[in-house]
Amino acid sequence: MAWLKAKTRIAPPVAAYAPVGEVVYAIGDVHGRDDLLATIIDRIEADAADAPGLKARIVALGDYIDRGPDSRRVIDRLIGLKHRYGDRLTLLRGNHEAAMLDFMHDTRVGVTWCEFGGRETMASYGVIAARGRKPEDWQAVQQALHDAVPEAHVQFLADLETYAVFGDYVFVHAGLKPHVPLAQQSEEDMLWIRDEFLRAPPWLSQVVVHGHSPSSEPVERPSRIGVDTGAYATGVLTAVRLEADQRSFLQTGV
């Protein structure tokens, strides 16, 4: 298929296997681009149909909202997919979903959230962000968002998971703090970590699949795979395809 790309590895990979009998797809940061999400799901389902002996599993790595224009539609689509796929679809929390939930409980978060994309999410619900920087300037906005966001969307945000493990792969939004056991990782690190994780030499027996840190191409290192290709700005939404010990990539806009 034209959109299925074999990635040239720049370093020998850690030996890692997807679960037996499964093909796993992990989708990078969507950021309000419902059009791209619809396309990548179509391509995943078409690809999975070509492997009828395997069960398809999808993991979405978080940051579904902010920056792009259609955050509300993205959440609607993911809720619909969850109804279809059940436990074959794992939805992880990103730092942007955490920020939205934080703002709905604390007006002090409003300015910061809008500085990295919350304004567009508010607009997708028909809510206009405040211009002031004081917490009291955001009280009416907070109430308007509470009134506009369906309860199903609030529950969706609350139910998101922080990480998942399938086969020899750990799926997480941002990454992991080096040399800290998985069960002891903090949610803050899993949602926000960047350089400390990205620059760390291999230390985990599993391969980490993550988003959060955008690059022009998918990044494959010996012990991590990064699939955030800046979709909201580039039009390229990436998913890594994992089958047995093989890895390849599906992308939109290429």
Buried (B, 14 or more C-beta within 10 A) or exposed (E): EEBBBEBEEEEEBBEBBBBEEBBBBBBBBBBBBBBBBBBBBEBBEEBBEEEEEBEBBBBBBBBBBBBBBBBBBBBBBBBEBBEEBEEBBBBBBBBBBBBBBBBBEEBEBBBEBBEEBBBBBBBBBEBEBBEEEEBEBBEEBBEBBEEBBEEEBBEBBEEBBBBBEBBBBBBBBBBBBBEEEBEEBEEEBBBBBEEEBBEBEEEBEBBBBBBBBBEEBBBBBEBBBBBBBBBBEBBBBBBBBBBBEEBBBBBBBB
